[in-house]
Amino acid sequence: MIRPLRTADVPSLAAALARLPLLVRYRRDAGRLARDLEEAAAGGDGVLVEERDGRVRGLAWFQRSGTLGLGGYLRLLAVVGEATGEGIGATLLAACEAEVARESRHAFLLVSDFNEGAQRFYERHGYARVGVLPGLVLPDVGEVVYWKRLR
């Protein structure tokens, strides 16, 4: 089931996500993730989660509009380790795109240059690679810009 993030979800979700290799590399510990998610939800960002059997197994954190004055921006799409490969990422991405499409015609996102699996995932879902921002977040990592026309 896809639903909005609840405050009660944050501690366990942040702890599970903080163990993901990508978030470890970006130095996002559970405390920082929890604060970021709470601020995102309170500030009006979209934060959708996938829940099954009472457990939150993934999230899509996004902004509905504002990117380049044209579109939404997917800040983070993540699935907890043991739930990967079950289609949760694709389901969350589709839900995010539907939300963004209510206000924007385009969706944007960034993918780490070393994250080839994520690049293939987004390309399979219709995103086009449009550039690279070298050293945007980490000095040794390029952030690959992806774009998709939603409507």
N, C-alpha and C positions, 0 to 999 in steps of 0.2 A: 504494500500500500504506500502510495506517495502522499505526503502531507507536509504542512509547514512545521518547521522546527518548534519545539516547545522548550521552555526554560529547563524543565526536568531532564531533557535529553542531553544537555550540554556537557555535564561532567564526564559521563561515560563515553560519549561520542568523541569529545576532545582527547580523552586518554587513548582511545583506539586509533584515532587518526594520527596522533603524535608518534606512534610507532611505525608509521609508513616510511619507507626509505626516502621518498621525495621530501616529506615534511621534516625529517631529521636533517637532510642536507640543507634545507632552508631555515634551519634552527627554529622551528615552530614547536615548542614544547606544549604539553597539555594545558598549562596555565595560560600561556599566551593565546593558544587556540580558543580556549574557553572565553577569554575576554573578548577576542575578536568576533566570535560568533554571537555573543550577547550584544555587543555594540552593533553588529550588522543587523540583527533582528530589530533592535530598538530604533535604529536609524532608518529603517524602511527598506533595507536590502531584502531581496528574496532569499530565503534559505529553506529549501525543500529537503526532506529526508525520505529514505525508503525504510519502512519498518515491516518486519515479519516476525510473528510469534513474540511480540513485545520487545524485540530488539531492533535498534536502529543500526542499519548496515551500510549506509552511505548517505552522502549529501551533495547537493548542488547549491552553491552560494553565488548569487548573481545580482547585478544591477539591471533594472529594466530599460534604462535609457541613459543618455548622456555621453556615451563613448563617441568621440569625434563629432558630436552633435547629431549623430545618425542612428546609434544603436545601443543595444544592451551589451553587457560585458559579463562573461562567466569568470568569476574570480577563482572558484575552486570546485572541481568535481572530483570526489574521492569515494572510494569503496573500501570498507574495512577488509583487511587481508584475507580472512577466511571466506569472505563472500564474493571474491573476485571470480569472474568467469560465469556468472549467473545471469548476465544481462542487466544488472542493476544500473551500471553506468549509462547504458543506452536509454533505459527507461527514465532515469533522472534527467538526462540531456534533453529528451523529447519534452518532458514536463517543463523544464527551464525554457526551452525555445517557445513553447506555447504561451508561457507567461510573458516573455519578452515581446513576442509578436503582438500582444495587445497594445503596446505602446511604441514599438520600434519596428523598422523594416529590416534591420540588420543585427547580426550577433557577432561579437568579437571575443577572442580569448587569446591567451598566451600559453605556450608550452615550452618547457625547458629544452634546449637544443639536444641534450643527451637523452631525453625521454622519447625514444623512437616508437615505443609501443603506443604512447598517447598520441603521437603525431599520426600514426596509422589509424587509430581509432577515430580521430576527428575527421580525417580525410575520408574514411568510409562513410561518415555521416554528413558528407557534403560540404565540409569546410575547405577553403582554399588557403594555402600558405601564401602570405602576401609580403612578408619581410622578416627581418631579424633585428632585435634591439640588443646590441652587445653590452653586457655588463649592467643591465638595468637593475637587477636585484642583487645578484652575486657577481663579483668581478670576473670570474672565470666561466660564466654561463651566459649564453645568448638566449634571449626569450623570443621564440618564434611566434609571429603574429599570424593568427588565423581569422578568417572572415567567412560569413555565410549570409546570403540574402534569404530572409525569412518569408517575405511576401512581396 
